[in-house]
Amino acid sequence: MAGIDRRTGKVIDNLSSAYQGVEVTLATRIGSRIMRREFGGGVVELLGRAVVPSLFAAWQQLVATAIDLWEPRFAVRRIVPTGSVDQLRLGQAGLRIEADFRPRGHLGDFTVERMVSFTLFFGGGRVSALG
């Protein structure tokens, strides 16, 4: 399966489309979509708060739940905070995600092709995924 890059309009492969799906899900505020109010990650609402261990725990849980609900091509194995203390103070937080990639998960076939690892960056009101 191939998808369309939401920024360039070019064709992208299935894995890139899944990364993009995670970005869209986590960057969407819950309740902001008219026809699907429950869609979103709940992560954007936490941006700008004081960085404390309980905030990272909340991010980890929200990210894992959102991916589980809205991106069936990934099954999250582990989420780890990234960045130094200085980066966190500057609001450059990130989460490293290890997940099983299931290329046909959206079709109900949950066969794992491989394990992938990618980083989510939160900052400036945006969420971006780098594989």
Residue frames relative to the residue before (quaternion, step in Angstrom):
aa qw qx qy qz dx dy dz
M 1.0000 0.0000 0.0000 0.0000 0.00 0.00 0.00
A 0.1393 -0.7671 0.6210 0.0808 3.53 -1.07 0.72
G 0.2215 -0.7663 0.5880 0.1344 3.53 -1.23 0.43
I 0.4629 -0.6372 0.5308 0.3129 3.54 -1.33 -0.18
D 0.4348 -0.6854 0.5199 0.2663 3.56 -0.87 0.96
R 0.4284 -0.7439 0.4562 0.2346 3.57 -0.70 1.08
R 0.6839 0.4733 -0.2926 0.4719 3.62 1.18 -0.35
T 0.8017 0.3009 -0.1342 0.4987 3.57 0.94 -0.93
G 0.4020 -0.7209 0.4720 0.3096 3.59 1.16 -0.52
K 0.5221 0.6358 -0.4122 0.3916 3.59 1.27 0.11
V 0.5753 -0.5773 0.4551 0.3588 3.55 -1.26 0.48
I 0.0725 -0.7827 0.6178 0.0230 3.57 -1.01 0.91
D 0.5671 -0.6087 0.4313 0.3491 3.56 -1.21 0.46
N 0.7345 -0.4540 0.2939 0.4099 3.55 -1.33 0.26
L 0.6645 0.5007 -0.3145 0.4569 3.60 0.91 -0.84
S 0.6509 0.4973 -0.3126 0.4810 3.60 0.96 -0.81
S 0.6246 0.5289 -0.3297 0.4706 3.56 1.08 -0.71
A 0.6423 0.5104 -0.3192 0.4744 3.59 1.03 -0.75
Y 0.6177 0.5219 -0.3413 0.4792 3.62 1.01 -0.77
Q 0.6561 0.5106 -0.3021 0.4665 3.56 0.94 -0.92
G 0.6266 0.5428 -0.3284 0.4527 3.57 1.04 -0.74
V 0.6312 0.5123 -0.3211 0.4859 3.58 1.06 -0.77
E 0.6333 0.5340 -0.3277 0.4543 3.60 0.93 -0.88
V 0.6831 0.4894 -0.2888 0.4589 3.57 0.81 -1.03
T 0.6547 0.5235 -0.3149 0.4452 3.57 0.88 -0.92
L 0.7445 0.4241 -0.2366 0.4582 3.57 0.76 -1.03
A 0.6673 0.4908 -0.3052 0.4697 3.60 1.15 -0.47
T 0.6213 0.5469 -0.3330 0.4516 3.58 1.29 -0.21
R 0.3834 -0.7080 0.5474 0.2281 3.55 -0.87 0.99
I 0.4995 -0.6339 0.4955 0.3210 3.55 -0.97 0.85
G 0.7872 0.2933 -0.2421 0.4855 3.55 -0.91 0.99
S 0.5935 0.6139 -0.3639 0.3720 3.59 1.22 -0.18
R 0.6529 0.4804 -0.3239 0.4879 3.62 1.18 -0.31
I 0.4891 -0.7106 0.4322 0.2628 3.55 -0.66 1.15
M 0.7884 0.3396 -0.1740 0.4825 3.59 0.73 -1.03
R 0.7741 0.1872 -0.1347 0.5895 3.61 1.22 -0.11
R 0.1481 -0.8576 0.4895 0.0550 3.54 0.50 1.26
E 0.6843 0.5080 -0.2922 0.4338 3.60 1.04 -0.69
F 0.5240 0.6522 -0.4065 0.3672 3.61 1.26 -0.24
G 0.5679 0.5845 -0.4626 0.3491 3.56 -1.10 0.76
G 0.4990 -0.6887 0.4578 0.2590 3.52 -1.33 0.12
G 0.3813 -0.7339 0.4858 0.2828 3.59 1.11 -0.51
V 0.5018 0.6766 -0.4064 0.3538 3.57 1.31 0.03
V 0.6206 0.5724 -0.3468 0.4085 3.58 0.95 -0.85
E 0.6238 0.5643 -0.3356 0.4240 3.57 1.05 -0.71
L 0.6812 0.4917 -0.2870 0.4603 3.60 1.18 -0.47
L 0.5060 0.6601 -0.4275 0.3543 3.60 1.22 -0.31
G 0.7717 0.3454 -0.2681 0.4618 3.56 -1.04 0.81
R 0.5702 0.5798 -0.3930 0.4293 3.57 1.24 -0.04
A 0.6485 -0.5064 0.3932 0.4104 3.55 -1.28 0.39
V 0.3928 -0.7277 0.5173 0.2205 3.56 -0.89 1.01
V 0.1510 0.7543 -0.6168 0.1668 3.54 -0.51 1.28
P 0.6885 -0.4972 0.3148 0.4238 3.62 -1.15 0.42
S 0.6516 0.5154 -0.3369 0.4430 3.61 0.96 -0.73
L 0.5997 0.5471 -0.3632 0.4573 3.61 1.14 -0.55
F 0.6500 0.4972 -0.3218 0.4762 3.59 0.96 -0.81
A 0.6226 0.5287 -0.3430 0.4639 3.59 1.02 -0.72
A 0.6475 0.5046 -0.3144 0.4768 3.59 1.00 -0.80
W 0.6312 0.5270 -0.3317 0.4624 3.61 0.95 -0.84
Q 0.6585 0.5199 -0.3134 0.4448 3.54 0.84 -0.99
Q 0.6874 0.4804 -0.2858 0.4636 3.58 0.86 -0.92
L 0.6640 0.5034 -0.3072 0.4597 3.60 0.91 -0.87
V 0.6552 0.5106 -0.3111 0.4618 3.58 0.94 -0.89
A 0.6727 0.4966 -0.3020 0.4579 3.59 0.84 -0.97
T 0.6698 0.4987 -0.2980 0.4623 3.59 0.93 -0.88
A 0.6628 0.5082 -0.3082 0.4555 3.60 0.90 -0.90
I 0.6580 0.4896 -0.3166 0.4766 3.59 0.93 -0.84
D 0.6388 0.5316 -0.3232 0.4527 3.58 0.97 -0.85
L 0.7133 0.4641 -0.2535 0.4599 3.59 0.94 -0.88
W 0.8501 0.2703 -0.0670 0.4470 3.56 0.77 -1.08
E 0.7606 0.2668 -0.1961 0.5584 3.64 1.16 -0.18
P 0.1499 -0.8521 0.4974 0.0635 3.59 0.23 1.29
R 0.5653 0.5942 -0.3993 0.4097 3.62 1.22 -0.12
F 0.7236 0.3348 -0.2379 0.5548 3.60 1.29 -0.09
A 0.0843 -0.7246 0.6795 0.0783 3.53 -1.22 0.67
V 0.3410 -0.7835 0.4867 0.1815 3.58 -0.33 1.26
R 0.2310 -0.7616 0.5939 0.1173 3.54 -0.99 0.95
R 0.8032 -0.0988 0.1421 0.5701 3.54 0.85 -1.04
I 0.1111 -0.7632 0.6339 0.0575 3.55 -1.19 0.70
V 0.0317 -0.8090 0.5853 -0.0443 3.55 -0.75 1.13
P 0.4481 -0.6725 0.5091 0.2962 3.63 -0.89 0.84
T 0.1636 -0.7832 0.5930 0.0900 3.59 -1.09 0.73
G 0.6394 0.5441 -0.3981 0.3696 3.54 -1.29 0.31
S 0.4942 -0.6399 0.5072 0.2984 3.51 -1.25 0.54
V 0.6927 -0.4471 0.3552 0.4405 3.55 -1.31 0.16
D 0.6536 0.5146 -0.3148 0.4570 3.59 0.96 -0.86
Q 0.6415 0.5121 -0.3279 0.4677 3.60 0.98 -0.76
L 0.6465 0.5155 -0.3196 0.4627 3.56 0.98 -0.81
R 0.6368 0.5307 -0.3262 0.4543 3.59 1.02 -0.77
L 0.6902 0.4579 -0.2639 0.4942 3.56 1.15 -0.64
G 0.5373 -0.6511 0.3910 0.3668 3.58 1.28 0.05
Q 0.5147 0.6338 -0.4161 0.4003 3.56 1.19 0.51
A 0.1281 0.8266 -0.5312 0.1348 3.56 0.78 1.05
G 0.0199 -0.7879 0.6152 0.0198 3.50 -1.23 0.48
L 0.2077 -0.7457 0.6171 0.1415 3.52 -1.32 0.34
R 0.2576 -0.7422 0.6015 0.1447 3.57 -0.89 0.98
I 0.1084 -0.8134 0.5713 0.0155 3.56 -0.67 1.12
E 0.1296 -0.7380 0.6581 0.0745 3.52 -1.00 0.94
A 0.0876 0.8118 -0.5650 0.1185 3.57 -0.72 1.07
D 0.4601 -0.6141 0.5540 0.3227 3.51 -1.29 0.42
F 0.2656 -0.7549 0.5793 0.1551 3.57 -0.91 0.96
R 0.0553 -0.7861 0.6148 -0.0315 3.54 -0.70 1.20
P 0.2663 -0.8433 0.4391 0.1587 3.59 0.21 1.29
R 0.7559 0.3196 -0.2008 0.5350 3.61 1.13 -0.46
G 0.2537 0.8106 -0.4899 0.1965 3.58 1.23 0.47
H 0.6431 0.5300 -0.3184 0.4518 3.58 1.05 -0.73
L 0.6813 0.4466 -0.2750 0.5107 3.59 1.30 -0.26
G 0.6135 -0.5764 0.3382 0.4207 3.58 1.30 0.08
D 0.5890 0.5294 -0.3725 0.4838 3.59 1.30 0.05
F 0.1062 -0.8484 0.5184 0.0153 3.57 -0.22 1.29
T 0.2555 0.7637 -0.5383 0.2484 3.57 1.09 0.74
V 0.3490 -0.7501 0.5296 0.1873 3.56 -0.79 1.08
E 0.2976 -0.7499 0.5674 0.1650 3.57 -0.85 1.04
R 0.7607 -0.2185 0.1837 0.5830 3.56 0.95 -0.95
M 0.4840 -0.6140 0.5241 0.3377 3.53 -1.32 0.17
V 0.1010 -0.7882 0.6057 0.0414 3.57 -0.96 0.90
S 0.1764 -0.7541 0.6238 0.1051 3.52 -1.28 0.43
F 0.1009 0.7907 -0.5971 0.0898 3.57 -0.86 0.95
T 0.3609 -0.7350 0.5418 0.1898 3.54 -1.25 0.51
L 0.2227 -0.7344 0.6282 0.1286 3.52 -1.07 0.87
F 0.1424 -0.7734 0.6125 0.0797 3.56 -0.94 0.91
F 0.1575 -0.7718 0.6130 0.0613 3.53 -0.95 0.96
G 0.4102 0.7066 -0.5099 0.2691 3.56 -0.79 0.92
G 0.8305 0.1840 -0.1504 0.5038 3.54 -1.10 0.68
G 0.6481 -0.5306 0.3188 0.4436 3.58 1.14 0.59
R 0.6474 0.4972 -0.3109 0.4869 3.59 1.30 0.25
V 0.2026 -0.7200 0.6475 0.1459 3.50 -1.35 0.41
S 0.0585 0.7985 -0.5984 0.0315 3.59 -0.84 0.87
A 0.2622 -0.7644 0.5756 0.1246 3.56 -1.09 0.80
L 0.0669 -0.7715 0.6324 0.0207 3.54 -0.99 0.92
G 0.2890 -0.7923 0.5193 0.1377 3.55 -0.67 1.15
